[in-house]
Amino acid sequence: MITCIFFFGGYRATIHDVAKWQGSAADQTSDDVYVFTYAWPAAAPNSDKPANSDDRHAVSSFRSAGTFDKAVSDIGSCGADRIFIVGHSSGCAISKAVDRAVVDKDVDKDKVTLVALDGFAPDVDQLARPSTQVWAAERKQGGKVFVSRNHDRLKETFAGRLKIFNAPSGTTKWALHFSLVNVAASDDIDEPSKGYMNCRANLVWMNP
């Protein structure tokens, strides 16, 4: 059975960042799992500045770069038995838009699992699919519970539908935010550019 993973990095995730994630994910999976990654849009439309982190700007920048159509084509032609469309943080805006386009193009939605990692939530139709997953992270230490950046908002919205990753290290919101893509995330991560340090891809959503 062929499985394809399509991973969309969050705000300012570079080609090098997602390449680290891709390599780690490939090392952890079998030969019948294929991993594809997409970096954050390098520039906004008609600008030399990076795309903003808001959802509409992220998607329009991804489209403008031509990467949106490529991702939809990649997924539509992959022929896999299982397809994971995974977004992290602001990258969830892109992954949910790609998922919507893929399903609209007659890809069997029963083969597709949309995964949102501590970011923009799937829409109503996407949430109606039982396979859709929404994740946040927690770390219990010293009698306290530390949470990822978007944990509280997602918990309030999704309650029992929200899946929780119990991070093995880190207590800051940034560390726990990145623990959902990088199991090795620690409190040394104090900004997005450091999120993929010592990257060990978190694939908890493959077998939730």
N, C-alpha and C positions, 0 to 999 in steps of 0.2 A: 504494500500500500504506500503510495507516494504522498508525502506531506510537503507543502510549501509554506514557508513563513515569510511574510512581507512586513518589515519593521520600519516605522517612521519615527525618526528621532525628534526630540523636543527642541525648544527654542535654542538656536545657535549650535545645535549638534552638528559637528563638521563631518566631512567625508571620512576623515581619520578616526573620529569618534565611532561612527557607525561601522567602520571597517573592523575596529577592535571588537565590537559587539558581535559582528558577523562571524569573525574567526572563533570567538569563544563559544558561540552557539553551535557552530559546526563541529567543534571539538567534543561537545557534549551530546550530540545526536548521532543517529545511525546514518548509513550511506543513502537511505531512501528519504532523507529529509534535506530539503534544499532551502537555503536562507538568502533572502534578498533584502537589501537595506537602502534607505533613502535619507539623505541628510536634510537639515533645515534649509529652506531656500536661501541661497547666498545673497540675493539682492531683491528688493521690492521692485514692482513694475516701474519702469522709467526712473530708476534711482540707482545709485551705487551704494546705498545703505542696506544693511540686512533687513529682512522682513520683520515686522513687529510680531509680538507674541499673541495678539488677539486673533480670534478664530477666523474672521472674515479676511483679514490681511494675510494670514498664513496661507489660506487656500488660494486666494487670488495670486499670490506670489509663486506658489507651487505650479499653478496653471500657466502663469506667464513664462515660467522657465521651461515649459514643455514637459516637465516631469510628471505632471498629473496624468496626462494622456498615456505616457510611457508606463506608469504604474498600473493603470487600468488595463492596458494591453498585456502587460506582463502577467497579471493575474488571470485575465480572461483566456490566455493561451497556454497556461501552465499545465493543464490537464491533470492536476493533482486530485487525489481522493479526499484529502483534507487540506483546507486553506486557512491559515491564521493571518488576519490583518491586524497588526499590533501597533498602537500609538502610545507614545509617552508624553505626558505633560501637554504642551501646546501642539505637539505632533498628533494628538488625538483629534484635533480639528481636521487635519489632513486625512488621517486614516478613516474617519467616519465619512468624509466626503467621497473618498475613493471607494469605500465599501458600498455606499449608496449607488455610485455609478456602476460598479461591478454587478450588483444584484439587478440593476435596471437593464443590464446587457445580457440577461438570460443565463448568467452563471447560476448554477444550482445553489440556492442560498442554504440548503441543508448541509452543503459541504463547507460553508464559510463560517468561521468563528471570528467575530470582532472583539478585540481586547483593548480596553481603555485603562491605561496605567496612570493613575493620579493626575488626570487631566480633564479636558472637555468631555462631557458625558455623551453617550450615544443618543440618537433621537428616539421618538416614541416607537416608530416602526422597527428600528434596530433592537430596541429593548424588548419588543414583542417576541423576538427569536430567543428561545430558551438558551441557546449556546452563547449568547452575548455575555461578556464578562466585564465588570467594572472593579478596579482594584485600588486600594490605598495601603499604606504601611503603618505598622506600629512597632514599638520596642518597649518592653517592660523591663525596668531596671530600678533597683532601690525603692520599690514600692510605688514608683511613678510610671505613667504610661506616656511615652513620647510618640508623636504622630507626624506623618508626612504633610507636605504643604497644603494639599487639597483635601486631606482626610475629613475634616469636620464638615465641610460643605457637602462632600459626597455622602458622608454618613447621614446627614440630615435629609438628603434627597432620597437615598436608596435604602437606608436602614438595613434590613436583613439581606437585601440583594447584593450589598457591597461585600466583596471578598477582601480579606485582610491578610497581608503578608507579614509574618512575624520576623522582622529583620534581626540578623545575628549580631549586628554592631551598629553604632551610630545612635545619636540622640537628637541631633538638630533636624529641623524641618528639611533642610537641603539634603542632608545625608540620607534621611528616610525617603525623601522624594526620589532620589537616584537609586536607592536600594531595590526599587522595583524593576530596574534594568540592569543593575550592577550589584550583585550580592556582596562584593567586596567594598561597597561604599562605606566610608567612615566619616567622622567629624572633621577630617581634613578637607572635605568638600564643603566649601563655604560660598561657592558661586557655580553657575552652570558650566563654565569652561572646565571645571575639574571633575565633572560628574562621571566620566568614563575612566578615571585613573585606576590602574590595576584591574581593568574590567574583567569580570567573570559574569557572563550573561545570566540574568535571572529568567528561567524558563518555567516558573511555577505554574503558569497558566496553561501549559500543555497538558498537565494532568491535575486539574484543580481539586 
